[in-house]
């Protein structure tokens, strides 16, 4: 079923907000992680998210009066709670679980679902951005997952990763998913 202009507007606004937060979180982590390969990965990919946010921002509606200065849905405390929990861990393993097994996976799924509901001329520019961002983020996810797997040395590492994944998944579910309630589900 095609999306209305207002639905596209809300989703794109949330995409901007989430990509800006991903830039902030990964950039902040890049400054504090000890592992040089992780530091380089996070710094590089933080800039990818800043660029993705700017691409999405170019689609923020002028037609429906959305405020371009704050793309987050007003009063979306559950999403802010999720982002706060994502930022929280000091350990590299948990950080990478949040960044790649939770956020990247949900972002790719949400963007893909959005692309599948695109209808042509009315949202062709948004669909083009979506294709570009999905391709870029798949590459980033593969790199991040590879580094994450290199940190799983023992059963305790897997247990820690699993606990953190479950914690973040529950918070993201409470927030309505990556891009809003039901968005990541076709």
N, CA, C and O atoms as a DFTB+ gen file, in Angstrom:
744 C
 N C O
     1  1       0.842      -1.181       0.000
     2  2       0.000       0.000       0.000
     3  2       0.887       1.244       0.000
     4  3       1.793       1.347       0.826
     5  1       0.648       2.176      -0.897
     6  2       1.469       3.397      -0.969
     7  2       1.306       4.250       0.289
     8  3       0.278       4.209       0.965
     9  1       2.338       5.011       0.576
    10  2       2.334       5.908       1.723
    11  2       1.768       7.266       1.333
    12  3       1.950       7.718       0.202
    13  1       1.089       7.909       2.257
    14  2       0.637       9.280       2.017
    15  2       1.842      10.211       2.141
    16  3       2.881       9.822       2.672
    17  1       1.698      11.426       1.654
    18  2       2.778      12.408       1.790
    19  2       3.105      12.662       3.255
    20  3       4.271      12.828       3.614
    21  1       2.084      12.693       4.099
    22  2       2.322      12.932       5.516
    23  2       3.088      11.768       6.147
    24  3       3.953      11.993       6.993
    25  1       2.786      10.525       5.749
    26  2       3.525       9.378       6.274
    27  2       4.981       9.420       5.828
    28  3       5.886       9.148       6.617
    29  1       5.201       9.759       4.574
    30  2       6.574       9.886       4.068
    31  2       7.305      10.971       4.845
    32  3       8.454      10.788       5.248
    33  1       6.639      12.096       5.052
    34  2       7.239      13.208       5.793
    35  2       7.653      12.777       7.193
    36  3       8.771      13.062       7.622
    37  1       6.759      12.090       7.915
    38  2       7.068      11.652       9.279
    39  2       8.243      10.678       9.287
    40  3       9.128      10.774      10.138
    41  1       8.251       9.757       8.358
    42  2       9.329       8.770       8.300
    43  2      10.664       9.427       7.976
    44  3      11.679       9.143       8.611
    45  1      10.650      10.294       6.995
    46  2      11.898      10.967       6.616
    47  2      12.407      11.824       7.767
    48  3      13.611      11.865       8.021
    49  1      11.513      12.502       8.459
    50  2      11.929      13.307       9.615
    51  2      12.578      12.421      10.676
    52  3      13.589      12.798      11.269
    53  1      12.010      11.272      10.908
    54  2      12.599      10.367      11.907
    55  2      13.918       9.802      11.413
    56  3      14.847       9.624      12.202
    57  1      14.018       9.515      10.108
    58  2      15.286       9.042       9.540
    59  2      16.384      10.080       9.771
    60  3      17.505       9.724      10.135
    61  1      16.075      11.346       9.563
    62  2      17.055      12.415       9.794
    63  2      17.505      12.395      11.251
    64  3      18.701      12.395      11.543
    65  1      16.544      12.377      12.149
    66  2      16.859      12.441      13.570
    67  2      17.716      11.252      13.986
    68  3      18.714      11.428      14.684
    69  1      17.346      10.053      13.571
    70  2      18.092       8.855      13.969
    71  2      19.489       8.867      13.370
    72  3      20.449       8.520      14.058
    73  1      19.631       9.255      12.108
    74  2      20.969       9.307      11.497
    75  2      21.846      10.346      12.183
    76  3      23.050      10.133      12.328
    77  1      21.273      11.454      12.605
    78  2      22.056      12.445      13.356
    79  2      22.534      11.865      14.679
    80  3      23.673      12.092      15.086
    81  1      21.663      11.116      15.351
    82  2      22.063      10.486      16.616
    83  2      23.122       9.412      16.371
    84  3      24.040       9.262      17.177
    85  1      23.012       8.670      15.283
    86  2      24.021       7.656      14.976
    87  2      25.381       8.317      14.753
    88  3      26.405       7.796      15.197
    89  1      25.394       9.446      14.075
    90  2      26.629      10.204      13.884
    91  2      27.223      10.589      15.233
    92  3      28.418      10.399      15.463
    93  1      26.396      11.130      16.128
    94  2      26.871      11.564      17.440
    95  2      27.396      10.395      18.269
    96  3      28.459      10.490      18.884
    97  1      26.653       9.304      18.283
    98  2      27.038       8.157      19.115
    99  2      28.335       7.534      18.603
   100  3      29.276       7.349      19.374
   101  1      28.394       7.212      17.321
   102  2      29.606       6.582      16.783
   103  2      30.800       7.520      16.868
   104  3      31.907       7.081      17.180
   105  1      30.595       8.788      16.599
   106  2      31.682       9.756      16.707
   107  2      32.199       9.874      18.121
   108  3      33.407       9.965      18.337
   109  1      31.293       9.874      19.092
   110  2      31.704       9.918      20.494
   111  2      32.473       8.673      20.901
   112  3      33.468       8.758      21.621
   113  1      32.018       7.530      20.445
   114  2      32.720       6.287      20.751
   115  2      34.097       6.252      20.101
   116  3      35.054       5.760      20.698
   117  1      34.201       6.771      18.883
   118  2      35.492       6.748      18.178
   119  2      36.569       7.457      18.985
   120  3      37.741       7.084      18.932
   121  1      36.174       8.463      19.721
   122  2      37.140       9.213      20.530
   123  2      37.568       8.464      21.783
   124  3      38.582       8.814      22.387
   125  1      36.820       7.441      22.189
   126  2      37.094       6.812      23.483
   127  2      37.490       5.339      23.421
   128  3      38.004       4.814      24.408
   129  1      37.269       4.654      22.298
   130  2      37.643       3.236      22.256
   131  2      39.158       3.094      22.152
   132  3      39.840       3.951      21.591
   133  1      39.663       2.005      22.699
   134  2      41.110       1.783      22.720
   135  2      41.617       1.104      21.450
   136  3      42.745       1.351      21.025
   137  1      40.802       0.259      20.848
   138  2      41.237      -0.539      19.697
   139  2      41.335       0.332      18.439
   140  3      40.341       0.922      18.016
   141  1      42.535       0.414      17.840
   142  2      42.717       1.286      16.669
   143  2      41.802       0.940      15.489
   144  3      41.304       1.844      14.819
   145  1      41.570      -0.351      15.224
   146  2      40.711      -0.716      14.097
   147  2      39.264      -0.308      14.351
   148  3      38.563       0.104      13.427
   149  1      38.819      -0.421      15.592
   150  2      37.459      -0.018      15.945
   151  2      37.341       1.496      15.890
   152  3      36.346       2.027      15.397
   153  1      38.346       2.186      16.390
   154  2      38.362       3.654      16.357
   155  2      38.224       4.165      14.916
   156  3      37.437       5.074      14.652
   157  1      38.985       3.582      13.994
   158  2      38.925       3.999      12.585
   159  2      37.564       3.682      11.972
   160  3      36.999       4.499      11.244
   161  1      37.045       2.505      12.264
   162  2      35.735       2.099      11.737
   163  2      34.652       3.064      12.202
   164  3      33.870       3.560      11.391
   165  1      34.604       3.329      13.494
   166  2      33.561       4.193      14.044
   167  2      33.671       5.625      13.525
   168  3      32.661       6.252      13.204
   169  1      34.883       6.134      13.444
   170  2      35.069       7.507      12.951
   171  2      34.613       7.628      11.501
   172  3      33.929       8.584      11.136
   173  1      34.988       6.672      10.692
   174  2      34.593       6.692       9.278
   175  2      33.084       6.588       9.136
   176  3      32.458       7.362       8.412
   177  1      32.511       5.621       9.839
   178  2      31.073       5.397       9.689
   179  2      30.236       6.490      10.340
   180  3      29.108       6.728       9.907
   181  1      30.744       7.151      11.350
   182  2      30.028       8.292      11.929
   183  2      29.784       9.338      10.851
   184  3      28.698       9.912      10.765
   185  1      30.792       9.579      10.035
   186  2      30.638      10.567       8.955
   187  2      29.656      10.090       7.890
   188  3      28.974      10.906       7.271
   189  1      29.578       8.795       7.674
   190  2      28.571       8.268       6.742
   191  2      27.171       8.629       7.244
   192  3      26.305       9.022       6.462
   193  1      26.959       8.492       8.563
   194  2      25.633       8.796       9.111
   195  2      25.322      10.286       9.048
   196  3      24.174      10.673       8.833
   197  1      26.334      11.118       9.233
   198  2      26.113      12.559       9.079
   199  2      25.681      12.870       7.646
   200  3      24.778      13.675       7.416
   201  1      26.335      12.224       6.698
   202  2      25.982      12.439       5.284
   203  2      24.581      11.914       5.002
   204  3      23.802      12.569       4.309
   205  1      24.251      10.730       5.535
   206  2      22.910      10.182       5.329
   207  2      21.854      11.113       5.919
   208  3      20.803      11.324       5.314
   209  1      22.128      11.667       7.094
   210  2      21.184      12.619       7.692
   211  2      20.975      13.818       6.775
   212  3      19.849      14.287       6.608
   213  1      22.054      14.311       6.183
   214  2      21.911      15.468       5.293
   215  2      21.152      15.103       4.022
   216  3      20.389      15.915       3.498
   217  1      21.357      13.887       3.526
   218  2      20.581      13.447       2.362
   219  2      19.092      13.396       2.692
   220  3      18.261      13.905       1.941
   221  1      18.770      12.776       3.823
   222  2      17.357      12.708       4.226
   223  2      16.802      14.107       4.493
   224  3      15.656      14.403       4.153
   225  1      17.617      14.957       5.101
   226  2      17.142      16.303       5.433
   227  2      16.710      17.068       4.182
   228  3      15.803      17.898       4.236
   229  1      17.359      16.785       3.074
   230  2      16.966      17.421       1.826
   231  2      15.550      17.081       1.393
   232  3      14.972      17.765       0.549
   233  1      14.999      16.038       1.965
   234  2      13.621      15.630       1.645
   235  2      12.611      16.074       2.688
   236  3      11.416      15.821       2.539
   237  1      13.078      16.733       3.745
   238  2      12.117      17.179       4.750
   239  2      11.121      18.116       4.091
   240  3      11.485      18.968       3.281
   241  1       9.897      17.946       4.441
   242  2       8.829      18.639       3.711
   243  2       8.801      20.134       3.945
   244  3       8.957      20.638       5.057
   245  1       8.604      20.781       2.880
   246  2       8.278      22.199       2.950
   247  2       6.767      22.330       2.810
   248  3       6.169      23.330       3.208
   249  1       6.165      21.290       2.234
   250  2       4.746      21.328       1.913
   251  2       3.845      21.138       3.123
   252  3       2.723      21.646       3.128
   253  1       4.301      20.417       4.160
   254  2       3.391      20.124       5.267
   255  2       3.777      20.844       6.550
   256  3       3.184      20.594       7.600
   257  1       4.744      21.720       6.482
   258  2       5.073      22.551       7.614
   259  2       5.873      21.899       8.711
   260  3       5.903      22.420       9.827
   261  1       6.529      20.775       8.445
   262  2       7.384      20.177       9.478
   263  2       8.486      21.157       9.839
   264  3       8.994      21.891       8.991
   265  1       8.843      21.152      11.107
   266  2       9.943      21.984      11.577
   267  2      11.254      21.325      11.170
   268  3      11.557      20.222      11.625
   269  1      12.029      21.979      10.330
   270  2      13.280      21.410       9.828
   271  2      14.384      21.415      10.886
   272  3      15.418      20.777      10.689
   273  1      14.190      22.116      11.998
   274  2      15.263      22.193      12.984
   275  2      15.259      21.021      13.962
   276  3      16.297      20.726      14.555
   277  1      14.133      20.349      14.147
   278  2      14.080      19.192      15.044
   279  2      13.250      18.112      14.393
   280  3      12.021      18.122      14.448
   281  1      13.946      17.185      13.779
   282  2      13.262      16.157      13.005
   283  2      12.648      15.066      13.865
   284  3      11.858      14.273      13.353
   285  1      12.972      14.990      15.132
   286  2      12.385      13.948      15.981
   287  2      10.916      14.244      16.197
   288  3      10.499      15.397      16.302
   289  1      10.150      13.181      16.261
   290  2       8.739      13.350      16.554
   291  2       8.592      13.974      17.936
   292  3       9.226      13.513      18.885
   293  1       7.775      15.004      18.069
   294  2       7.596      15.643      19.375
   295  2       7.155      14.620      20.421
   296  3       6.284      13.788      20.164
   297  1       7.756      14.693      21.580
   298  2       7.348      13.832      22.671
   299  2       7.752      12.376      22.523
   300  3       7.186      11.513      23.194
   301  1       8.709      12.083      21.668
   302  2       9.112      10.699      21.455
   303  2      10.152      10.286      22.481
   304  3      11.314      10.051      22.151
   305  1       9.719      10.203      23.718
   306  2      10.620       9.877      24.817
   307  2      11.163       8.462      24.717
   308  3      12.295       8.214      25.134
   309  1      10.389       7.522      24.175
   310  2      10.847       6.134      24.069
   311  2      12.047       6.030      23.128
   312  3      12.977       5.269      23.394
   313  1      12.033       6.780      22.044
   314  2      13.172       6.755      21.123
   315  2      14.393       7.400      21.764
   316  3      15.514       6.920      21.596
   317  1      14.182       8.470      22.485
   318  2      15.301       9.104      23.192
   319  2      15.868       8.172      24.267
   320  3      17.082       8.129      24.472
   321  1      15.007       7.436      24.945
   322  2      15.457       6.458      25.940
   323  2      16.308       5.388      25.274
   324  3      17.338       4.983      25.814
   325  1      15.883       4.934      24.111
   326  2      16.662       3.940      23.375
   327  2      18.050       4.489      23.038
   328  3      19.056       3.815      23.261
   329  1      18.104       5.696      22.507
   330  2      19.395       6.289      22.129
   331  2      20.280       6.473      23.360
   332  3      21.488       6.241      23.294
   333  1      19.702       6.882      24.462
   334  2      20.482       7.010      25.702
   335  2      21.075       5.670      26.121
   336  3      22.234       5.602      26.530
   337  1      20.284       4.607      26.022
   338  2      20.780       3.266      26.377
   339  2      21.843       2.797      25.396
   340  3      22.780       2.099      25.780
   341  1      21.702       3.175      24.137
   342  2      22.694       2.823      23.125
   343  2      24.041       3.456      23.455
   344  3      25.080       2.811      23.311
   345  1      24.033       4.706      23.894
   346  2      25.264       5.435      24.218
   347  2      25.972       4.901      25.459
   348  3      27.190       5.031      25.582
   349  1      25.230       4.310      26.365
   350  2      25.677       4.033      27.723
   351  2      26.893       3.137      27.896
   352  3      27.777       3.503      28.671
   353  1      27.002       1.994      27.235
   354  2      28.098       1.082      27.599
   355  2      29.482       1.667      27.313
   356  3      29.685       2.426      26.366
   357  1      30.419       1.278      28.174
   358  2      31.815       1.651      27.978
   359  2      32.581       0.580      27.216
   360  3      33.608       0.869      26.600
   361  1      32.095      -0.637      27.252
   362  2      32.800      -1.752      26.622
   363  2      32.560      -1.769      25.115
   364  3      31.438      -1.581      24.646
   365  1      33.621      -1.994      24.381
   366  2      33.552      -2.003      22.918
   367  2      32.587      -3.063      22.407
   368  3      31.839      -2.806      21.463
   369  1      32.589      -4.235      23.002
   370  2      31.707      -5.309      22.554
   371  2      30.248      -4.869      22.572
   372  3      29.546      -5.018      21.572
   373  1      29.792      -4.334      23.686
   374  2      28.402      -3.894      23.785
   375  2      28.113      -2.738      22.832
   376  3      27.026      -2.664      22.258
   377  1      29.057      -1.859      22.664
   378  2      28.861      -0.750      21.730
   379  2      28.633      -1.273      20.311
   380  3      27.734      -0.814      19.607
   381  1      29.446      -2.226      19.909
   382  2      29.316      -2.754      18.548
   383  2      28.042      -3.576      18.376
   384  3      27.441      -3.572      17.302
   385  1      27.632      -4.275      19.421
   386  2      26.350      -4.990      19.361
   387  2      25.231      -3.990      19.096
   388  3      24.391      -4.209      18.223
   389  1      25.219      -2.899      19.846
   390  2      24.187      -1.884      19.651
   391  2      24.236      -1.267      18.266
   392  3      23.209      -1.099      17.609
   393  1      25.443      -0.932      17.830
   394  2      25.598      -0.245      16.539
   395  2      25.247      -1.132      15.349
   396  3      24.628      -0.670      14.390
   397  1      25.640      -2.407      15.407
   398  2      25.505      -3.254      14.215
   399  2      24.405      -4.296      14.313
   400  3      23.640      -4.466      13.364
   401  1      24.304      -4.992      15.424
   402  2      23.289      -6.043      15.513
   403  2      21.905      -5.483      15.789
   404  3      20.903      -6.134      15.492
   405  1      21.838      -4.288      16.351
   406  2      20.535      -3.690      16.613
   407  2      20.273      -2.552      15.628
   408  3      19.421      -2.680      14.748
   409  1      20.990      -1.452      15.766
   410  2      20.650      -0.253      14.989
   411  2      20.841      -0.458      13.489
   412  3      19.933      -0.165      12.711
   413  1      21.991      -0.949      13.074
   414  2      22.214      -1.122      11.631
   415  2      21.207      -2.096      11.033
   416  3      20.671      -1.852       9.952
   417  1      20.948      -3.199      11.733
   418  2      19.994      -4.179      11.219
   419  2      18.598      -3.570      11.072
   420  3      17.926      -3.779      10.062
   421  1      18.171      -2.820      12.079
   422  2      16.849      -2.194      12.012
   423  2      16.804      -1.088      10.960
   424  3      15.802      -0.935      10.261
   425  1      17.875      -0.326      10.846
   426  2      17.903       0.744       9.848
   427  2      17.783       0.168       8.443
   428  3      16.995       0.656       7.633
   429  1      18.548      -0.850       8.160
   430  2      18.502      -1.470       6.830
   431  2      17.116      -2.027       6.554
   432  3      16.584      -1.853       5.458
   433  1      16.530      -2.692       7.532
   434  2      15.184      -3.241       7.353
   435  2      14.152      -2.130       7.140
   436  3      13.283      -2.247       6.276
   437  1      14.248      -1.051       7.926
   438  2      13.285       0.049       7.801
   439  2      13.423       0.750       6.456
   440  3      12.421       1.040       5.802
   441  1      14.643       1.020       6.043
   442  2      14.849       1.673       4.751
   443  2      14.384       0.774       3.611
   444  3      13.788       1.256       2.648
   445  1      14.648      -0.512       3.710
   446  2      14.221      -1.440       2.666
   447  2      12.702      -1.506       2.600
   448  3      12.130      -1.472       1.511
   449  1      12.041      -1.602       3.751
   450  2      10.576      -1.612       3.780
   451  2      10.016      -0.320       3.201
   452  3       9.030      -0.341       2.464
   453  1      10.646       0.805       3.536
   454  2      10.193       2.089       2.997
   455  2      10.344       2.100       1.474
   456  3       9.447       2.544       0.757
   457  1      11.458       1.618       1.001
   458  2      11.705       1.576      -0.440
   459  2      10.672       0.700      -1.143
   460  3      10.196       1.050      -2.223
   461  1      10.330      -0.417      -0.547
   462  2       9.352      -1.327      -1.147
   463  2       7.969      -0.699      -1.243
   464  3       7.161      -1.115      -2.073
   465  1       7.685       0.290      -0.414
   466  2       6.381       0.963      -0.448
   467  2       6.401       2.237      -1.283
   468  3       5.382       2.917      -1.397
   469  1       7.540       2.563      -1.863
   470  2       7.634       3.748      -2.721
   471  2       6.807       3.516      -3.985
   472  3       6.664       2.391      -4.464
   473  1       6.272       4.612      -4.504
   474  2       5.313       4.478      -5.599
   475  2       5.711       5.142      -6.907
   476  3       4.869       5.250      -7.799
   477  1       6.911       5.579      -7.063
   478  2       7.273       6.157      -8.349
   479  2       7.502       7.644      -8.290
   480  3       8.230       8.138      -7.430
   481  1       6.877       8.360      -9.210
   482  2       7.159       9.780      -9.382
   483  2       6.953      10.610      -8.132
   484  3       7.755      11.499      -7.847
   485  1       5.902      10.343      -7.382
   486  2       5.605      11.143      -6.202
   487  2       6.705      11.113      -5.152
   488  3       6.918      12.102      -4.450
   489  1       7.395      10.006      -5.040
   490  2       8.465       9.907      -4.049
   491  2       9.733       9.296      -4.654
   492  3      10.483       8.600      -3.970
   493  1       9.960       9.560      -5.925
   494  2      11.128       9.013      -6.624
   495  2      12.440       9.503      -6.014
   496  3      13.391       8.730      -5.897
   497  1      12.500      10.752      -5.632
   498  2      13.737      11.283      -5.048
   499  2      14.025      10.631      -3.698
   500  3      15.175      10.327      -3.382
   501  1      12.982      10.418      -2.909
   502  2      13.150       9.740      -1.620
   503  2      13.597       8.301      -1.855
   504  3      14.473       7.803      -1.147
   505  1      13.014       7.638      -2.827
   506  2      13.394       6.252      -3.142
   507  2      14.852       6.182      -3.585
   508  3      15.566       5.248      -3.219
   509  1      15.293       7.145      -4.355
   510  2      16.698       7.161      -4.795
   511  2      17.629       7.303      -3.590
   512  3      18.625       6.588      -3.488
   513  1      17.310       8.213      -2.690
   514  2      18.102       8.368      -1.471
   515  2      18.078       7.075      -0.665
   516  3      19.103       6.646      -0.136
   517  1      16.926       6.471      -0.575
   518  2      16.783       5.234       0.186
   519  2      17.680       4.131      -0.385
   520  3      18.355       3.431       0.371
   521  1      17.691       3.975      -1.696
   522  2      18.555       2.957      -2.324
   523  2      20.029       3.232      -2.026
   524  3      20.784       2.315      -1.702
   525  1      20.424       4.470      -2.135
   526  2      21.815       4.838      -1.884
   527  2      22.190       4.565      -0.423
   528  3      23.250       4.003      -0.145
   529  1      21.325       4.960       0.498
   530  2      21.601       4.781       1.925
   531  2      21.629       3.300       2.279
   532  3      22.491       2.875       3.049
   533  1      20.707       2.500       1.737
   534  2      20.693       1.062       2.026
   535  2      21.996       0.412       1.553
   536  3      22.598      -0.374       2.284
   537  1      22.422       0.731       0.358
   538  2      23.666       0.161      -0.165
   539  2      24.845       0.532       0.723
   540  3      25.662      -0.320       1.070
   541  1      24.928       1.794       1.085
   542  2      26.001       2.286       1.942
   543  2      25.967       1.609       3.305
   544  3      27.005       1.194       3.821
   545  1      24.790       1.497       3.883
   546  2      24.687       0.932       5.220
   547  2      24.898      -0.578       5.235
   548  3      25.362      -1.120       6.238
   549  1      24.574      -1.258       4.160
   550  2      24.907      -2.684       4.091
   551  2      26.419      -2.886       4.138
   552  3      26.913      -3.786       4.818
   553  1      27.141      -2.051       3.417
   554  2      28.609      -2.130       3.460
   555  2      29.125      -1.846       4.872
   556  3      29.992      -2.564       5.371
   557  1      28.602      -0.814       5.511
   558  2      29.018      -0.472       6.867
   559  2      28.683      -1.599       7.841
   560  3      29.493      -1.931       8.707
   561  1      27.495      -2.187       7.707
   562  2      27.087      -3.271       8.596
   563  2      28.031      -4.467       8.455
   564  3      28.449      -5.050       9.455
   565  1      28.364      -4.830       7.221
   566  2      29.275      -5.967       7.003
   567  2      30.618      -5.720       7.692
   568  3      31.155      -6.612       8.348
   569  1      31.154      -4.520       7.543
   570  2      32.433      -4.196       8.185
   571  2      32.316      -4.228       9.706
   572  3      33.184      -4.772      10.388
   573  1      31.254      -3.651      10.229
   574  2      31.058      -3.615      11.671
   575  2      30.835      -4.993      12.262
   576  3      31.370      -5.312      13.324
   577  1      30.055      -5.800      11.587
   578  2      29.797      -7.155      12.075
   579  2      31.074      -7.984      12.064
   580  3      31.289      -8.802      12.958
   581  1      31.906      -7.783      11.077
   582  2      33.190      -8.502      11.020
   583  2      34.062      -8.156      12.238
   584  3      34.639      -9.040      12.870
   585  1      34.145      -6.878      12.548
   586  2      34.930      -6.449      13.709
   587  2      34.289      -6.973      14.992
   588  3      34.993      -7.451      15.882
   589  1      32.985      -6.890      15.097
   590  2      32.282      -7.399      16.273
   591  2      32.580      -8.880      16.485
   592  3      32.878      -9.301      17.603
   593  1      32.501      -9.662      15.429
   594  2      32.761     -11.095      15.564
   595  2      34.192     -11.373      16.014
   596  3      34.449     -12.376      16.679
   597  1      35.112     -10.499      15.657
   598  2      36.501     -10.700      16.087
   599  2      36.677     -10.487      17.598
   600  3      37.694     -10.883      18.167
   601  1      35.687      -9.864      18.239
   602  2      35.741      -9.619      19.682
   603  2      35.078     -10.726      20.499
   604  3      35.148     -10.717      21.728
   605  1      34.441     -11.669      19.831
   606  2      33.768     -12.762      20.521
   607  2      34.753     -13.913      20.680
   608  3      34.913     -14.738      19.781
   609  1      35.408     -13.957      21.829
   610  2      36.461     -14.949      22.076
   611  2      36.015     -16.103      22.954
   612  3      36.611     -17.179      22.902
   613  1      34.978     -15.907      23.761
   614  2      34.566     -16.931      24.717
   615  2      33.057     -16.875      24.909
   616  3      32.387     -15.937      24.475
   617  1      32.552     -17.890      25.562
   618  2      31.119     -17.953      25.837
   619  2      30.606     -16.755      26.608
   620  3      29.483     -16.303      26.381
   621  1      31.420     -16.234      27.521
   622  2      31.012     -15.043      28.278
   623  2      30.808     -13.838      27.355
   624  3      29.909     -13.027      27.578
   625  1      31.635     -13.724      26.330
   626  2      31.483     -12.628      25.365
   627  2      30.142     -12.744      24.643
   628  3      29.437     -11.753      24.455
   629  1      29.806     -13.952      24.248
   630  2      28.531     -14.191      23.558
   631  2      27.368     -13.887      24.494
   632  3      26.375     -13.291      24.077
   633  1      27.484     -14.290      25.750
   634  2      26.429     -14.010      26.726
   635  2      26.238     -12.513      26.926
   636  3      25.108     -12.023      26.944
   637  1      27.343     -11.787      27.077
   638  2      27.269     -10.313      27.232
   639  2      26.613      -9.682      26.017
   640  3      25.743      -8.820      26.139
   641  1      27.041     -10.124      24.849
   642  2      26.481      -9.577      23.609
   643  2      24.979      -9.850      23.544
   644  3      24.196      -8.972      23.182
   645  1      24.592     -11.052      23.892
   646  2      23.179     -11.414      23.848
   647  2      22.327     -10.615      24.824
   648  3      21.235     -10.166      24.475
   649  1      22.822     -10.438      26.043
   650  2      22.072      -9.654      27.037
   651  2      21.881      -8.214      26.566
   652  3      20.800      -7.640      26.698
   653  1      22.941      -7.650      26.020
   654  2      22.833      -6.257      25.570
   655  2      21.898      -6.145      24.358
   656  3      21.120      -5.196      24.255
   657  1      21.978      -7.091      23.471
   658  2      21.095      -7.093      22.300
   659  2      19.636      -7.151      22.745
   660  3      18.816      -6.372      22.260
   661  1      19.303      -8.051      23.651
   662  2      17.926      -8.185      24.124
   663  2      17.461      -6.888      24.786
   664  3      16.342      -6.436      24.545
   665  1      18.308      -6.295      25.612
   666  2      17.960      -5.037      26.284
   667  2      17.624      -3.944      25.266
   668  3      16.600      -3.272      25.386
   669  1      18.488      -3.770      24.267
   670  2      18.256      -2.725      23.263
   671  2      17.062      -3.041      22.373
   672  3      16.302      -2.140      22.019
   673  1      16.887      -4.297      22.010
   674  2      15.739      -4.678      21.170
   675  2      14.424      -4.341      21.874
   676  3      13.484      -3.857      21.242
   677  1      14.360      -4.594      23.172
   678  2      13.130      -4.282      23.911
   679  2      12.867      -2.774      23.925
   680  3      11.730      -2.334      23.752
   681  1      13.910      -1.999      24.130
   682  2      13.749      -0.539      24.130
   683  2      13.338      -0.033      22.749
   684  3      12.499       0.861      22.635
   685  1      13.925      -0.600      21.713
   686  2      13.575      -0.174      20.356
   687  2      12.148      -0.574      20.013
   688  3      11.443       0.175      19.338
   689  1      11.722      -1.725      20.461
   690  2      10.337      -2.137      20.264
   691  2       9.391      -1.141      20.931
   692  3       8.385      -0.744      20.343
   693  1       9.717      -0.736      22.171
   694  2       8.908       0.254      22.887
   695  2       8.858       1.588      22.142
   696  3       7.879       2.327      22.244
   697  1       9.916       1.886      21.394
   698  2       9.990       3.148      20.647
   699  2       9.290       3.058      19.289
   700  3       9.248       4.040      18.548
   701  1       8.747       1.899      18.965
   702  2       8.048       1.776      17.687
   703  2       8.954       1.393      16.546
   704  3       8.585       1.558      15.383
   705  1      10.134       0.886      16.849
   706  2      11.055       0.497      15.788
   707  2      11.929       1.651      15.348
   708  3      11.869       2.750      15.898
   709  1      12.724       1.382      14.366
   710  2      13.709       2.360      13.890
   711  2      13.066       3.637      13.400
   712  3      13.545       4.730      13.704
   713  1      12.001       3.516      12.656
   714  2      11.431       4.704      12.009
   715  2      10.007       4.991      12.439
   716  3       9.326       5.787      11.792
   717  1       9.542       4.379      13.493
   718  2       8.193       4.613      13.965
   719  2       7.391       3.335      13.966
   720  3       7.767       2.351      13.328
   721  1       6.308       3.352      14.670
   722  2       5.505       2.147      14.840
   723  2       5.166       1.499      13.504
   724  3       4.538       2.102      12.634
   725  1       5.605       0.250      13.373
   726  2       5.263      -0.525      12.199
   727  2       6.046      -0.221      10.961
   728  3       5.874      -0.906       9.953
   729  1       6.906       0.785      10.985
   730  2       7.609       1.187       9.769
   731  2       8.550       0.101       9.273
   732  3       8.654      -0.124       8.067
   733  1       9.232      -0.572      10.182
   734  2      10.201      -1.566       9.764
   735  2       9.552      -2.881       9.335
   736  3      10.230      -3.801       8.879
   737  1       8.236      -2.953       9.487
   738  2       7.523      -4.156       9.037
   739  2       6.730      -3.804       7.800
   740  3       5.888      -2.907       7.839
   741  1       6.986      -4.504       6.689
   742  2       6.235      -4.179       5.456
   743  2       4.752      -4.367       5.610
   744  3       3.998      -4.134       4.665
